[in-house]
Amino acid sequence: MGQTAQLPLFGRRSYNAAMPTPLSVAVLAGGQSARMGTDKSFVRVLGRPLIEVVLDQVAELGAEVFIVTNRPSDYGYLGLPLFGDVLPGKGALGGLYSAVHSASQPHVLCIACDMPFIVRPLLDYLIELIPAGDAIVPRLNDEAEPFRAIYARACLGPMRAALDAGQMRVISFFPAVRVRFVEAAEIDRFDPRRLSFFNVNTPEDLAEAQRLARLP
């Protein structure tokens, strides 16, 4: 990956050398990008493909970083492990299932490739909460944020049961696992602007991401 401009890291901390909890980082790049009109992973923010921006910001955060995608030829140049959907056609929950299924570590931080702003102190906090549940999930306005969340291997069975039952909502398996929701007051301690949850879904979102990326 090149050395051109990139988004600032919002507090860098590495878990690679002395990681308290074994952790994989999965970047999910399986969305349809219908509203963007082109593959969101490769739209440019500050001159770089969005997928590279996200990967740079999670570097060294876990014992491994990998990508979940059904288009491995597009991502091979990144030099990271690539995994396809274990259960094709199962939507976003199928992507999460594939991430947890493919991870070598017992806990997986799942990051969507279209959420460009990584606030590392908030991720550090989520990691510290791992003992508190099988799923560590931010929640804003009573809505879970499942693509900035950590899942234990214990979620695999309940995820698979939900998928087999045709329950496609990402949160369908939550009643069957211990969920530690991270509420707004906790989030705001680390990310008061809530940039962690900004999605790039449309050209207008991309323009706003470009603007936000240039702010101090």
FIPA-649561 format. One record per residue (C-alpha): chain; y, z, x negated. Coordinates in steps of 0.001 Angstrom, whole numbers. Example, Ala and Ser with C-alpha at 12.3 -4.5 7.8 and 13.67 -1.06 7.14 Angstrom:
2
{A; {-4500; 7800; -12300}} {A; {-1060; 7140; -13670}} 
END
This chain:
216
{A; {0; 0; 0}} {A; {3486; -865; -1223}} {A; {6237; 1353; -2495}} {A; {8925; 268; -17}} {A; {10883; 2660; 2201}} {A; {8887; 5062; 4332}} {A; {9455; 7758; 6900}} {A; {10291; 11147; 5442}} {A; {7541; 13726; 5449}} {A; {8527; 16721; 7524}} {A; {7140; 19327; 5132}} {A; {4321; 18246; 2830}} {A; {1330; 20487; 2273}} {A; {-2065; 19518; 920}} {A; {-5389; 20890; 2121}} {A; {-7419; 18812; -295}} {A; {-7560; 21185; -3248}} {A; {-8150; 24469; -1455}} {A; {-8688; 23695; 2197}} {A; {-9329; 26852; 4268}} {A; {-11231; 24961; 6988}} {A; {-13236; 21759; 6361}} {A; {-11307; 19025; 8131}} {A; {-11528; 15288; 8659}} {A; {-8509; 13219; 9693}} {A; {-9186; 10319; 12059}} {A; {-6511; 7733; 12793}} {A; {-7328; 5981; 16060}} {A; {-6314; 2327; 16103}} {A; {-8028; 1118; 19240}} {A; {-5243; 633; 21778}} {A; {-4731; -2649; 23599}} {A; {-1018; -2985; 22657}} {A; {-416; -4854; 25923}} {A; {3145; -3611; 26436}} {A; {4098; -4303; 22817}} {A; {2868; -7886; 22941}} {A; {1400; -7593; 19434}} {A; {-866; -5159; 17586}} {A; {1027; -1857; 17380}} {A; {-689; -913; 14135}} {A; {1143; -3645; 12291}} {A; {4623; -3557; 13789}} {A; {7076; -2578; 11061}} {A; {9011; 656; 10756}} {A; {11472; 658; 7860}} {A; {9780; -2464; 6544}} {A; {6197; -1183; 6555}} {A; {3279; -1595; 8969}} {A; {3073; 1395; 11289}} {A; {-534; 2135; 10291}} {A; {551; 2521; 6652}} {A; {3402; 4822; 7645}} {A; {986; 7086; 9526}} {A; {-1637; 7059; 6773}} {A; {895; 7973; 4086}} {A; {1934; 11001; 6089}} {A; {-1598; 12381; 6519}} {A; {-2676; 11691; 2936}} {A; {-4375; 14710; 1344}} {A; {-4304; 16650; 4609}} {A; {-8091; 16832; 4947}} {A; {-11305; 16317; 3037}} {A; {-11393; 12718; 4286}} {A; {-9226; 10247; 6166}} {A; {-10774; 7393; 8148}} {A; {-9821; 4865; 10818}} {A; {-11512; 4285; 14162}} {A; {-11150; 597; 15036}} {A; {-13128; -2272; 16488}} {A; {-11305; -4743; 14233}} {A; {-12410; -3682; 10758}} {A; {-11348; -6949; 9145}} {A; {-7712; -6131; 9966}} {A; {-7839; -2771; 8220}} {A; {-10145; -3413; 5266}} {A; {-7233; -3839; 2848}} {A; {-6363; -153; 3277}} {A; {-9492; 901; 1387}} {A; {-10491; 3639; 3850}} {A; {-13734; 4216; 5760}} {A; {-13736; 2290; 9047}} {A; {-15782; 3182; 12121}} {A; {-16151; 1268; 15372}} {A; {-16687; 2705; 18828}} {A; {-20038; 4416; 19194}} {A; {-19916; 3646; 22915}} {A; {-17889; 439; 23362}} {A; {-15689; 31; 26396}} {A; {-15204; 3740; 27031}} {A; {-11454; 3835; 26550}} {A; {-9462; 6566; 24869}} {A; {-12100; 9261; 25367}} {A; {-14625; 6938; 23778}} {A; {-12302; 6664; 20793}} {A; {-12116; 10434; 20435}} {A; {-15889; 10669; 20759}} {A; {-16306; 8072; 18021}} {A; {-13916; 9984; 15749}} {A; {-15763; 13286; 16111}} {A; {-19149; 11545; 15878}} {A; {-18168; 9738; 12657}} {A; {-16562; 12658; 10830}} {A; {-18297; 14317; 7902}} {A; {-16506; 17612; 8513}} {A; {-17005; 20071; 11379}} {A; {-13414; 19706; 12625}} {A; {-11426; 16504; 13161}} {A; {-7684; 16051; 13458}} {A; {-7236; 12994; 15693}} {A; {-4011; 11042; 15275}} {A; {-2993; 7962; 17271}} {A; {-1754; 5106; 15126}} {A; {1254; 4540; 17415}} {A; {2777; 8006; 16873}} {A; {4783; 7525; 13670}} {A; {6364; 10923; 13110}} {A; {4127; 13439; 11368}} {A; {5583; 16952; 11339}} {A; {3343; 18594; 8769}} {A; {4241; 22245; 9507}} {A; {3073; 21711; 13086}} {A; {-207; 20241; 11855}} {A; {-577; 23184; 9480}} {A; {-207; 25475; 12479}} {A; {-2854; 23592; 14455}} {A; {-5219; 23908; 11509}} {A; {-4603; 27649; 11310}} {A; {-5603; 27917; 14983}} {A; {-9022; 26284; 14496}} {A; {-10926; 29593; 14877}} {A; {-9336; 30056; 18315}} {A; {-11145; 27222; 20088}} {A; {-13303; 24100; 20068}} {A; {-10229; 21985; 20821}} {A; {-6729; 22807; 19579}} {A; {-4456; 20761; 21823}} {A; {-653; 20711; 22109}} {A; {652; 20788; 25671}} {A; {4118; 19815; 26936}} {A; {5261; 19918; 30568}} {A; {1702; 20812; 31606}} {A; {389; 17620; 29998}} {A; {-2100; 17753; 27115}} {A; {-1325; 15750; 23973}} {A; {-4882; 14811; 22926}} {A; {-3919; 12449; 20092}} {A; {-2205; 15106; 18014}} {A; {-5097; 17539; 18342}} {A; {-8109; 18998; 16536}} {A; {-11668; 18838; 17873}} {A; {-14765; 20658; 16669}} {A; {-18175; 19049; 16484}} {A; {-19093; 21296; 19414}} {A; {-17062; 18892; 21600}} {A; {-19494; 16021; 21039}} {A; {-22006; 17027; 23719}} {A; {-19411; 17664; 26430}} {A; {-17567; 14447; 25521}} {A; {-20796; 12452; 25802}} {A; {-21701; 14123; 29102}} {A; {-18296; 13206; 30556}} {A; {-18608; 9604; 29374}} {A; {-22152; 9284; 30708}} {A; {-20888; 10570; 34065}} {A; {-18171; 7905; 34124}} {A; {-15400; 10445; 33643}} {A; {-12999; 8447; 31503}} {A; {-9973; 10745; 31401}} {A; {-9443; 12105; 27903}} {A; {-9350; 15666; 29223}} {A; {-12519; 15290; 31323}} {A; {-14583; 17387; 28934}} {A; {-12062; 20222; 28555}} {A; {-13691; 22510; 31167}} {A; {-16913; 22491; 29108}} {A; {-15336; 23632; 25801}} {A; {-13015; 26360; 24569}} {A; {-9540; 24826; 24579}} {A; {-6672; 26531; 22780}} {A; {-3557; 24939; 24182}} {A; {-511; 25020; 21930}} {A; {2418; 25500; 24266}} {A; {5980; 24231; 24096}} {A; {7433; 27438; 22646}} {A; {4956; 27267; 19759}} {A; {5561; 23563; 19197}} {A; {9324; 24022; 19137}} {A; {9066; 26485; 16256}} {A; {7909; 23628; 14034}} {A; {9089; 20462; 15792}} {A; {12120; 21254; 17958}} {A; {12882; 17554; 18479}} {A; {9227; 16972; 19468}} {A; {9051; 13871; 17339}} {A; {5324; 14419; 16868}} {A; {4742; 13107; 20374}} {A; {6909; 9987; 20237}} {A; {4821; 6901; 21041}} {A; {5608; 3327; 20061}} {A; {4338; 1380; 23069}} {A; {7060; -1198; 23704}} {A; {9629; -3157; 21696}} {A; {12233; -702; 22978}} {A; {10194; 2211; 21643}} {A; {9959; 450; 18300}} {A; {13731; 67; 18139}} {A; {14125; 3763; 18908}} {A; {11574; 4667; 16225}} {A; {13589; 2634; 13726}} {A; {16706; 4564; 14720}} {A; {15001; 7960; 14534}} {A; {13422; 7131; 11175}} {A; {16879; 6689; 9645}} {A; {18188; 10043; 10848}} {A; {18369; 12885; 8300}} 
END
